[in-house]
Amino acid sequence: MAERILVVEDEAAVARGLQYALLQEGWSVDIARSGEDALRMVEDSAPDLAILDVRLPGISGFDVCRELRRSHTIPIMMLTARVEEIDKVLGLELGADDYMTKPFSVRELVSRVRALLRRAYGTLAPSDGRQSQLHAGPLHIDLERRRVYKSDRRIDLTTTEFELLAYLARHPGIVFTRDQLLRQVWDYDNFVGDEKTVNVHVRHLREKIEDHPDDPSHIITVRGVGYKFAG
């Protein structure tokens, strides 16, 4: 069954262009022209991914993202016509998995959407009988079911948070640069990514899994290099 993508864009020409490009890839596409419509359509049609413009009539894309993250973990790609760093960081802070700045390459957007869907709905569990359950102190990472528990309490993670944690936990003690994590987790082999994306997601992840996020015991910063998983 084709994945269903919700495009939230009030500019008709942009919405039609995105719809055409995504349909060409075999995905099902719905279009919402406002934030209010987007929230209603997420509840009604349960899309697999949302492409969300920041500037919308009524409630903004930022507000839509914040509202979705209260009860949904679907991947969110944010689009913004603004170039200020604060807008990019704010989108990530509110729970977006990725963002692109207008004008953008449709080819790159399609590639990033494909990567988001692969991360969200692919499987990390090995098919050759290798370990599919990871344990680190009170943390239990179920790669097959894509779930994380801390002392038997389930922790809700976004797609990207889960992928980041799983990748680091599968390579304990190895230090990864932010650029390496962008390539391995965000699948940015062919496109340029922003290292701030990694920093924000690491901070969010620490807030969810660490007893003391400011003094983490699992995801450790190696100054001047990047991050490692300490188990």
MINUTOR-684469 format. One line per 5 residues: number of its first residue (from 1); their letters; for each residue x, y, z negated of C-alpha. Coordinates in Angstrom, 3 decimals, padded with zeros to 6 digits, m for minus. Example, Ala and Ser with C-alpha at 12.3 -4.5 7.8 and 13.67 -1.06 7.14 Angstrom:
1> as> 012.300:m004.500:m007.800  013.670:m001.060:m007.140
% end
This chain:
1> maeri> 000.000:000.000:000.000  001.318:003.428:000.967  002.326:005.726:m001.863  m000.015:008.674:m002.371  001.574:012.117:m002.501
6> lvved> m000.153:015.264:m003.708  001.043:018.490:m002.079  000.107:021.567:m004.130  000.613:024.530:m001.802  m001.613:027.519:m001.088
11> eaava> 000.107:028.546:002.158  m001.848:026.672:004.806  000.981:026.501:007.365  003.462:025.142:004.805  000.915:022.629:003.503
16> rglqy> 000.153:021.362:007.021  003.859:021.077:007.858  004.550:019.078:004.710  001.509:016.889:005.283  002.592:016.079:008.848
21> allqe> 006.177:015.259:007.810  005.080:013.030:004.933  002.439:011.223:007.004  005.132:010.452:009.565  006.951:008.544:006.829
26> gwsvd> 003.894:006.372:006.208  002.756:007.990:002.968  m000.801:009.013:002.127  m001.084:012.767:001.547  m003.622:014.932:m000.301
31> iarsg> m003.473:018.720:m000.414  m004.471:020.999:m003.302  m004.582:024.756:m002.700  m004.592:025.837:m006.353  m003.353:024.703:m009.720
36> edalr> m006.870:023.986:m010.908  m007.498:021.753:m007.891  m004.174:019.996:m008.487  m005.029:019.063:m012.083  m008.439:017.777:m011.038
41> mveds> m007.021:015.741:m008.143  m004.352:014.137:m010.323  m007.091:012.814:m012.585  m009.323:011.761:m009.695  m006.855:010.164:m007.290
46> apdla> m003.808:009.291:m009.458  m001.067:010.249:m006.966  002.332:008.578:m007.109  004.230:011.882:m006.762  003.447:015.600:m006.754
51> ildvr> 005.111:018.310:m004.669  004.294:021.470:m006.568  004.767:025.059:m005.422  005.556:027.528:m008.196  003.521:030.439:m006.833
56> lpgis> m000.143:029.479:m006.770  m003.391:031.419:m007.128  m004.802:031.149:m010.634  m002.573:029.101:m012.889  001.031:028.895:m011.756
61> gfdvc> 002.987:025.838:m010.724  004.910:026.123:m013.985  001.657:025.859:m015.941  000.523:022.906:m013.829  003.828:021.141:m014.467
66> relrr> 003.546:021.760:m018.210  m000.011:020.430:m018.266  000.838:017.326:m016.234  003.728:016.437:m018.495  001.412:016.285:m021.498
71> shtip> m000.142:013.065:m020.242  001.506:011.967:m016.977  004.945:010.688:m016.017  004.607:010.894:m012.225  007.627:012.363:m010.420
76> immlt> 007.321:016.102:m009.774  009.186:017.989:m007.054  008.904:021.754:m007.497  009.127:024.254:m004.646  010.047:027.874:m005.225
81> arvee> 010.613:030.854:m002.961  012.610:032.534:m005.706  016.376:032.292:m005.996  016.814:033.251:m009.641  018.477:030.538:m011.727
86> idkvl> 015.904:031.062:m014.479  013.109:029.781:m012.222  015.023:026.616:m011.368  015.925:025.930:m014.978  012.386:026.689:m016.190
91> glelg> 010.939:024.111:m013.805  013.317:021.470:m015.136  012.645:022.507:m018.727  008.931:021.942:m018.156  009.542:018.424:m016.890
96> addym> 010.098:018.632:m013.137  012.325:015.866:m011.782  013.745:017.946:m008.953  013.288:021.270:m007.159  013.928:022.836:m003.769
101> tkpfs> 014.105:026.485:m002.779  012.233:027.830:000.242  013.083:027.852:003.074  014.137:024.214:002.926  015.009:021.424:005.302
106> vrelv> 012.041:019.092:005.789  014.512:016.275:006.376  016.126:016.922:003.002  012.764:017.177:001.246  011.625:013.853:002.731
111> srvra> 014.894:012.260:001.652  014.526:013.553:m001.896  010.902:012.413:m002.065  011.973:008.967:m000.933  014.654:008.909:m003.642
116> llrra> 012.155:009.986:m006.313  009.704:007.265:m005.293  012.468:004.678:m005.261  013.559:005.676:m008.764  009.999:005.725:m010.073
121> ygtla> 008.646:002.527:m008.598  011.636:000.430:m007.679  012.986:m002.150:m010.068  016.188:m001.939:m012.060  015.971:m005.532:m013.243
126> psdgr> 018.590:m007.734:m011.539  017.246:m010.630:m009.488  020.177:m012.965:m010.177  019.430:m013.716:m013.804  021.639:m011.015:m015.279
131> qsqlh> 020.594:m009.000:m018.308  017.338:m007.075:m017.934  017.057:m006.029:m021.597  019.496:m003.542:m023.107  019.912:m002.903:m026.831
136> agplh> 021.803:m000.150:m028.606  021.096:000.139:m032.316  017.379:000.877:m032.657  017.019:001.434:m028.902  015.565:m001.266:m026.681
141> idler> 015.547:m000.625:m022.920  013.369:m002.954:m020.862  014.655:m002.548:m017.300  012.038:m004.810:m015.766  009.014:m003.068:m017.265
146> rrvyk> 010.720:000.319:m017.290  009.999:000.916:m020.961  012.056:002.240:m023.870  011.467:001.545:m027.546  013.076:002.980:m030.653
151> sdrri> 012.578:000.856:m033.762  009.582:m000.798:m032.038  008.008:002.580:m031.241  007.559:003.196:m027.525  009.151:006.383:m026.195
156> dlttt> 007.535:008.041:m023.196  010.151:009.076:m020.644  009.773:010.672:m017.246  011.027:008.780:m014.220  014.309:010.645:m014.140
161> efell> 014.876:010.433:m017.892  014.448:006.662:m017.750  016.778:006.290:m014.774  019.429:008.444:m016.424  019.274:006.521:m019.692
166> aylar> 019.274:003.145:m017.935  022.255:004.033:m015.769  024.347:005.260:m018.684  023.317:002.329:m020.903  024.285:m000.202:m018.243
171> hpgiv> 027.810:001.268:m018.278  028.571:001.811:m021.981  031.762:003.684:m022.749  032.317:004.850:m019.171  032.500:008.612:m018.733
176> ftrdq> 030.575:009.971:m015.757  030.919:013.463:m014.347  027.762:015.414:m013.648  028.445:015.113:m009.942  028.673:011.323:m010.240
181> llrqv> 025.358:011.223:m012.084  023.726:013.363:m009.414  024.884:010.865:m006.797  024.008:007.735:m008.743  020.788:008.760:m010.504
186> wdydn> 019.379:011.511:m008.281  020.670:009.810:m005.111  022.336:012.986:m003.857  024.906:011.360:m001.577  023.923:013.509:001.379
191> fvgde> 022.724:016.694:m000.277  024.050:019.218:m002.751  022.640:019.046:m006.264  022.825:021.464:m009.181  024.711:020.224:m012.252
196> ktvnv> 022.263:022.161:m014.439  019.750:019.479:m013.453  021.842:016.887:m015.285  022.356:019.087:m018.345  018.640:019.753:m018.810
201> hvrhl> 017.654:016.099:m018.425  020.360:014.980:m020.867  019.078:017.461:m023.435  015.480:016.301:m022.998  016.579:012.690:m023.287
206> rekie> 018.500:013.377:m026.482  015.452:015.068:m027.998  013.487:011.859:m027.437  015.959:009.108:m028.363  018.419:010.633:m030.827
211> dhpdd> 017.854:010.971:m034.567  019.903:014.171:m034.433  019.875:015.642:m030.893  022.491:018.246:m031.809  024.803:015.513:m033.075
216> pshii> 023.977:012.601:m030.735  025.073:009.046:m031.334  024.043:007.529:m027.984  024.631:010.052:m025.184  027.942:011.713:m025.891
221> tvrgv> 029.368:014.796:m024.182  032.989:014.446:m023.115  034.097:018.056:m022.871  035.380:019.112:m019.500  034.294:015.827:m017.906
226> gykfa> 030.690:014.745:m018.402  028.742:012.184:m020.415  029.011:008.614:m021.677  026.762:006.150:m023.492  028.162:005.134:m026.845
231> g> 025.685:002.374:m027.634
% end
